[in-house]
Amino acid sequence: MSDGPAFAAMRLADSMLPTGSDSLSYGLEQLVAEDRVTDAADLRQLLETVLARQLAVCDAVAVRAARQAAGAGDLDRVVEIDRRVLAVTLPAEFRESTRASGRRLLDLSRETLADDRISTYAARVDDAAAPGTHPAAFGLVAAVEGLDGRQAAGAFVHAFVASQLQAAQRLLTVGHTDLQRLLVDLRPAMTRAVATSAERSAADLQSFTPGIETAAARHEDADRRLFLS
């Protein structure tokens, strides 16, 4: 059994991967500014909510579906999933950020992985034939790298949580140890999100985080912004 997919999953989940995640807070900046998230306990509750109500039922589902479609060489199906992700993403900032991250991942992968599926899909995104959302792009790259559905969803979930914790370090008074403790404490919620995503199809994509979505809408008009979302 090859270790290649395991190493690939680690790379995709690594915060060093330059997809622009370090410039995104997905509403956290606004929630901190409004004193709705003030400490590690609040942050944990927020991330558990996002894991259950967004990643488990939307993003990770799309990652799995795109991986499966790309694995079968069905790029038209990847486009359908891609468009569905964008359709259920309501905040303007989130729509912009998921497309920006997806494009960066595709561009990076086009330069580093020799596979026609990536170059062909990246060209579709360049031509505006596909939106290039991050979950769809992530699933496509995961298929090329040989990840199975569970590995792909797990890498995506871990990458999202890690990026949120890094954003929190810049926004809150939390230290490295606190963040590592949170990353460990969130494992059950991350595991549930990955498991739940396996029970759904791309036709069932949904997201219900109204508090975060309305915070994102307010963030658009904020006078000072450290993050793009």
C-alpha positions as CSV (number, residue, x, y, z in Angstrom):
1,M,0.0,0.0,0.0
2,S,1.4,3.4,-1.1
3,D,2.0,6.2,1.4
4,G,1.5,8.7,-1.4
5,P,-2.2,9.6,-0.7
6,A,-1.4,10.0,3.1
7,F,1.4,12.4,2.3
8,A,-0.8,14.2,-0.2
9,A,-3.6,14.6,2.4
10,M,-1.1,16.1,4.8
11,R,0.0,18.5,2.2
12,L,-3.5,19.6,1.3
13,A,-4.3,20.0,5.0
14,D,-1.1,22.0,5.7
15,S,-1.6,25.7,6.5
16,M,1.6,26.3,4.4
17,L,-0.5,25.5,1.2
18,P,-0.8,29.0,-0.4
19,T,-4.6,29.1,-1.1
20,G,-5.1,32.4,0.7
21,S,-6.7,30.9,3.8
22,D,-4.5,33.1,6.0
23,S,-6.4,36.1,4.8
24,L,-9.9,34.7,5.6
25,S,-11.7,34.5,8.9
26,Y,-15.2,33.4,7.7
27,G,-17.0,35.8,9.9
28,L,-14.8,35.4,13.0
29,E,-13.3,38.8,12.7
30,Q,-16.8,40.4,12.9
31,L,-17.9,38.2,15.8
32,V,-14.8,39.1,17.7
33,A,-15.3,42.8,17.0
34,E,-18.9,42.5,18.4
35,D,-17.7,40.7,21.5
36,R,-19.7,37.6,20.5
37,V,-16.5,35.5,20.5
38,T,-14.1,36.5,23.3
39,D,-12.2,33.5,24.4
40,A,-11.2,29.9,23.6
41,A,-14.5,28.5,24.9
42,D,-16.5,30.8,22.6
43,L,-14.2,29.8,19.7
44,R,-14.7,26.1,20.4
45,Q,-18.5,26.5,20.4
46,L,-18.4,28.5,17.2
47,L,-16.2,25.9,15.4
48,E,-18.4,23.1,16.6
49,T,-21.4,24.8,15.1
50,V,-19.6,25.5,11.8
51,L,-18.4,21.9,11.6
52,A,-21.9,20.5,12.2
53,R,-24.0,23.0,10.2
54,Q,-21.7,23.8,7.3
55,L,-18.8,21.5,6.7
56,A,-20.7,18.3,7.6
57,V,-23.6,19.1,5.3
58,C,-22.1,21.2,2.6
59,D,-18.3,21.6,2.1
60,A,-17.1,18.2,3.0
61,V,-20.0,16.6,1.1
62,A,-19.0,18.6,-2.0
63,V,-15.4,17.6,-1.6
64,R,-16.4,13.9,-1.5
65,A,-18.7,14.2,-4.5
66,A,-16.2,16.2,-6.6
67,R,-13.5,13.6,-5.7
68,Q,-15.7,10.8,-6.9
69,A,-16.7,12.5,-10.1
70,A,-13.2,13.5,-10.9
71,G,-12.0,10.0,-10.1
72,A,-14.4,8.8,-12.8
73,G,-13.2,11.4,-15.2
74,D,-16.6,13.2,-15.2
75,L,-15.6,16.8,-15.2
76,D,-19.1,17.9,-16.2
77,R,-20.3,16.5,-12.9
78,V,-17.6,18.4,-11.1
79,V,-19.0,21.6,-12.7
80,E,-22.5,20.7,-11.4
81,I,-21.2,20.2,-7.9
82,D,-19.1,23.4,-8.2
83,R,-22.2,25.4,-9.1
84,R,-24.2,23.9,-6.4
85,V,-21.7,24.9,-3.8
86,L,-21.8,28.5,-5.0
87,A,-25.6,28.5,-5.0
88,V,-25.9,27.5,-1.4
89,T,-23.2,30.0,-0.3
90,L,-25.1,33.1,0.6
91,P,-22.7,35.8,2.0
92,A,-21.0,37.7,-0.8
93,E,-17.6,37.6,1.1
94,F,-17.9,33.8,1.4
95,R,-18.7,33.4,-2.3
96,E,-15.7,35.5,-3.3
97,S,-13.4,33.8,-0.9
98,T,-14.3,30.2,-1.9
99,R,-13.8,31.1,-5.5
100,A,-10.5,32.8,-4.8
101,S,-9.2,29.9,-2.8
102,G,-10.4,27.4,-5.3
103,R,-8.7,29.2,-8.2
104,R,-5.4,29.4,-6.2
105,L,-5.5,25.7,-5.5
106,L,-6.2,24.9,-9.2
107,D,-3.4,27.2,-10.3
108,L,-1.0,25.8,-7.9
109,S,-1.9,22.2,-8.8
110,R,-1.7,23.0,-12.5
111,E,1.9,24.0,-11.9
112,T,2.8,21.1,-9.6
113,L,0.8,18.1,-10.7
114,A,0.8,16.8,-14.2
115,D,-2.8,15.7,-14.8
116,D,-5.1,16.6,-17.7
117,R,-8.1,16.8,-15.3
118,I,-6.6,19.7,-13.4
119,S,-5.4,21.6,-16.5
120,T,-8.8,21.1,-18.2
121,Y,-10.8,22.1,-15.2
122,A,-8.6,25.1,-14.5
123,A,-9.2,26.2,-18.1
124,R,-12.9,26.0,-17.5
125,V,-12.6,28.2,-14.5
126,D,-10.5,30.6,-16.4
127,D,-13.2,30.8,-19.1
128,A,-16.0,31.2,-16.4
129,A,-17.5,27.9,-17.4
130,A,-17.2,26.8,-13.8
131,P,-17.0,28.9,-10.6
132,G,-14.0,27.1,-9.1
133,T,-15.2,26.9,-5.5
134,H,-12.7,25.6,-3.0
135,P,-14.6,22.4,-2.1
136,A,-14.9,21.4,-5.8
137,A,-11.3,22.2,-6.5
138,F,-10.2,20.4,-3.4
139,G,-12.1,17.3,-4.3
140,L,-10.7,17.3,-7.9
141,V,-7.1,17.6,-6.6
142,A,-7.8,14.9,-4.0
143,A,-8.9,12.5,-6.8
144,V,-5.7,13.3,-8.8
145,E,-3.6,12.7,-5.6
146,G,-5.3,9.3,-5.0
147,L,-7.1,10.2,-1.8
148,D,-10.3,8.3,-1.0
149,G,-13.5,10.1,0.2
150,R,-12.7,9.9,3.9
151,Q,-9.2,11.1,3.5
152,A,-10.3,14.0,1.2
153,A,-13.0,15.1,3.6
154,G,-10.8,14.8,6.6
155,A,-8.0,16.9,5.0
156,F,-10.5,19.6,4.1
157,V,-12.0,19.7,7.5
158,H,-8.7,19.8,9.3
159,A,-7.4,22.6,6.9
160,F,-10.5,24.7,7.7
161,V,-10.3,24.3,11.4
162,A,-6.5,25.0,11.4
163,S,-7.0,28.2,9.4
164,Q,-9.7,29.4,11.8
165,L,-7.5,28.8,14.7
166,Q,-4.7,30.7,13.1
167,A,-7.1,33.6,12.5
168,A,-8.2,33.5,16.1
169,Q,-4.6,33.8,17.2
170,R,-4.4,37.2,15.4
171,L,-7.8,38.3,16.7
172,L,-8.0,37.0,20.3
173,T,-5.7,36.6,23.3
174,V,-5.0,32.9,22.8
175,G,-1.6,31.3,22.8
176,H,-0.1,28.4,20.9
177,T,-0.9,25.9,23.7
178,D,-4.6,27.0,23.8
179,L,-4.9,26.6,20.0
180,Q,-3.3,23.1,20.1
181,R,-5.6,22.1,23.0
182,L,-8.6,23.3,20.9
183,L,-7.4,21.4,17.9
184,V,-7.3,18.2,20.0
185,D,-10.6,18.9,21.7
186,L,-12.3,19.5,18.4
187,R,-11.4,16.1,17.0
188,P,-14.7,14.5,17.9
189,A,-16.6,17.3,16.1
190,M,-14.3,17.0,13.2
191,T,-14.7,13.2,13.1
192,R,-18.5,13.6,13.2
193,A,-18.4,16.1,10.3
194,V,-16.4,13.7,8.2
195,A,-18.7,10.8,9.0
196,T,-21.9,12.9,8.4
197,S,-20.6,14.0,5.0
198,A,-20.5,10.4,3.9
199,E,-24.2,10.0,4.4
200,R,-25.2,12.9,2.1
201,S,-25.1,13.6,-1.7
202,A,-24.3,16.7,-3.6
203,A,-28.1,17.2,-4.2
204,D,-28.5,17.6,-0.4
205,L,-26.0,20.4,0.0
206,Q,-27.1,23.0,2.6
207,S,-25.7,25.4,5.1
208,F,-27.5,26.8,8.2
209,T,-25.3,29.3,10.1
210,P,-27.4,32.4,10.1
211,G,-25.5,34.1,12.9
212,I,-22.2,33.7,11.0
213,E,-23.7,34.7,7.7
214,T,-25.3,37.9,9.0
215,A,-21.9,38.7,10.7
216,A,-20.3,38.3,7.3
217,A,-22.8,40.7,5.8
218,R,-21.9,43.3,8.4
219,H,-18.2,42.7,7.9
220,E,-18.5,43.8,4.3
221,D,-19.2,47.4,5.5
222,A,-16.7,47.4,8.4
223,D,-14.4,50.4,8.6
224,R,-11.4,48.3,9.5
225,R,-10.7,44.8,8.3
226,L,-7.8,42.6,9.0
227,F,-9.3,39.7,6.9
228,L,-11.1,39.6,3.6
229,S,-14.0,37.7,5.1
